[in-house]
Amino acid sequence: MSNPLEAIWNMLKISIDTTNEPKSPLHIIEAGDVWTYLTLMVEFIRYEETGLNTTTDDEVREMLNDVIQLCESQVQKLNEFMKKEGIPLPDATAAKPNSDPNDIPLGVKLTDDELANGVAFKLVTCLQACSKGQADSIRDDVGVMWLQFYLEWAMFGSTLKTLMRKRGWLKVPPYYYPPGSPK
């Protein structure tokens, strides 16, 4: 974590004192949220592996490696948490083998623009899932885990947006001008 994020994270952990909280079992929605999110993370990694196999752009490869690292870190935390809580792990899709991007026909592989926007779409999906998980959580330790995941995505999102803006890949809806405003 970077320094500003780490400072916010430490402040939040201190403000949520769970030392006197009785450890209740997870309720069904908490368990379902972590199971669904773990499945989402594993499938997200497969998408990113596919992207690594199709792009030759160094900045896109770096972005994909960064997001894979973020996802794998969250997968590891979720696996440990779910095993400790007795939640069965979902079946995982097998990792993609490495391939040479130049061997893939142009009509088949995704462009760098499509890869970046696909990651952006998945990032929004992850942010929404983290928000839902945090809102559904009763136990503070579960809520803190969701908040940590959310903050990690928010930090990654800012660097992704910078790359997409730099490359002209950011999809911007039409500007809204209220009636009577200067054009």
C-alpha positions in Angstrom: 0.0 0.0 0.0 1.1 3.6 -0.6 1.6 6.0 2.3 -1.7 7.9 2.0 -3.7 4.7 1.7 -1.8 3.1 4.5 -2.4 6.1 6.8 -6.2 6.0 6.0 -6.2 2.3 6.5 -4.4 2.5 9.9 -6.8 5.2 11.1 -9.8 3.1 10.1 -8.5 0.0 11.9 -7.9 2.0 15.0 -11.4 3.5 14.9 -13.0 0.0 14.5 -12.0 -1.6 17.8 -13.0 -5.3 17.5 -11.2 -6.5 20.7 -14.4 -6.7 22.7 -16.7 -7.9 19.9 -17.9 -11.5 20.3 -17.0 -13.6 17.3 -20.4 -14.6 15.8 -20.6 -17.0 12.9 -21.0 -15.5 9.5 -24.5 -15.1 8.3 -25.5 -16.6 4.9 -25.2 -13.3 3.0 -21.7 -12.6 4.3 -20.6 -16.1 3.3 -22.3 -15.7 -0.1 -20.6 -12.3 -0.7 -17.1 -13.7 0.0 -17.8 -16.8 -2.1 -19.0 -14.8 -5.0 -16.2 -12.2 -4.8 -13.6 -15.0 -4.7 -15.1 -16.4 -7.9 -15.1 -13.0 -9.5 -11.4 -12.4 -8.6 -10.3 -15.8 -10.1 -12.2 -15.1 -13.3 -10.8 -11.6 -13.4 -7.2 -13.1 -13.2 -8.0 -15.3 -16.2 -9.1 -12.3 -18.2 -5.9 -10.5 -17.3 -3.8 -13.6 -18.2 -5.5 -13.6 -21.6 -4.6 -9.9 -21.9 -1.0 -10.6 -21.2 -1.0 -13.2 -23.9 -2.4 -10.8 -26.5 -0.7 -7.4 -25.9 2.8 -6.3 -26.8 2.4 -2.8 -25.2 4.8 -2.4 -22.2 2.5 -0.1 -20.3 -0.6 -2.3 -20.8 1.5 -5.4 -19.7 2.6 -3.5 -16.6 -1.0 -2.5 -15.8 -2.1 -6.1 -16.3 0.7 -7.5 -14.0 -0.3 -4.9 -11.4 -3.9 -5.9 -11.4 -3.0 -9.6 -11.4 -0.9 -9.0 -8.3 -3.8 -7.1 -6.6 -6.3 -9.9 -7.4 -3.9 -12.6 -6.3 -3.3 -10.8 -3.0 -7.1 -10.6 -2.4 -7.6 -14.2 -3.5 -5.0 -15.4 -0.9 -6.7 -13.4 1.8 -10.1 -14.7 0.9 -8.8 -18.3 0.7 -7.4 -18.1 4.2 -10.5 -16.4 5.5 -12.9 -18.9 3.9 -10.9 -21.9 5.1 -10.8 -20.5 8.7 -14.6 -19.8 8.5 -15.4 -23.2 7.0 -16.8 -21.8 3.7 -16.3 -24.1 0.7 -14.0 -22.7 -2.0 -15.5 -22.3 -5.5 -14.1 -24.3 -8.4 -11.5 -22.3 -10.1 -10.9 -21.9 -13.8 -7.4 -23.2 -14.8 -4.7 -20.6 -15.4 -4.1 -19.6 -19.0 -0.8 -20.9 -20.5 1.6 -18.3 -21.8 1.5 -17.6 -25.5 3.2 -15.3 -27.9 1.0 -12.3 -28.7 2.3 -12.2 -32.2 1.0 -15.7 -32.9 -2.6 -14.6 -32.3 -4.5 -13.4 -35.3 -5.6 -9.7 -35.2 -9.3 -10.5 -35.5 -9.1 -12.7 -32.5 -7.1 -10.8 -29.9 -8.4 -7.8 -28.0 -6.8 -4.4 -28.7 -5.0 -2.6 -25.9 -8.0 -0.2 -25.8 -10.4 -3.1 -25.3 -8.2 -4.7 -22.6 -7.9 -1.4 -20.6 -11.7 -0.8 -20.8 -12.4 -4.4 -19.9 -10.2 -4.0 -16.8 -12.0 -0.7 -16.0 -15.4 -2.4 -16.3 -14.2 -5.2 -14.0 -12.8 -2.7 -11.6 -16.2 -1.0 -11.3 -17.8 -4.5 -10.8 -15.3 -5.2 -8.0 -15.9 -1.8 -6.3 -19.7 -2.5 -6.4 -19.1 -6.0 -4.9 -16.9 -4.6 -2.2 -19.5 -2.0 -1.3 -22.2 -4.6 -1.2 -20.1 -6.9 1.0 -19.3 -4.1 3.4 -22.9 -3.1 3.6 -24.1 -6.7 4.2 -21.5 -7.4 6.9 -22.4 -7.6 10.5 -19.0 -8.6 11.8 -16.5 -5.8 12.0 -13.6 -8.0 10.7 -15.6 -8.8 7.6 -16.5 -5.1 7.1 -12.9 -4.1 7.5 -11.8 -6.7 4.9 -14.3 -5.3 2.4 -13.1 -1.8 3.1 -9.5 -2.8 2.5 -10.3 -4.4 -0.8 -12.3 -1.4 -1.8 -9.5 1.0 -1.1 -7.0 -1.2 -3.0 -9.3 -1.0 -6.0 -9.7 2.8 -5.7 -6.0 3.3 -5.7 -5.5 1.0 -8.7 -8.4 2.8 -10.4 -6.6 6.1 -10.2 -3.5 4.8 -12.0 -5.7 2.9 -14.6 -7.6 6.1 -15.3 -4.3 8.0 -15.8 -3.1 5.4 -18.4 -6.5 5.4 -20.2 -6.6 9.2 -20.3 -3.0 9.4 -21.6 -3.8 6.9 -24.4 -7.2 8.4 -25.3 -9.0 5.2 -24.2 -11.2 6.7 -21.5 -14.8 6.5 -22.6 -16.5 9.8 -21.7 -20.3 10.2 -22.0 -21.5 13.4 -23.8 -21.3 16.5 -21.7 -24.5 17.8 -20.2 -25.4 21.5 -20.7 -28.5 22.5 -18.8 -31.0 24.6 -20.8 -30.0 28.3 -20.9 -26.4 27.7 -19.9 -23.7 29.3 -22.1 -22.4 26.9 -24.7 
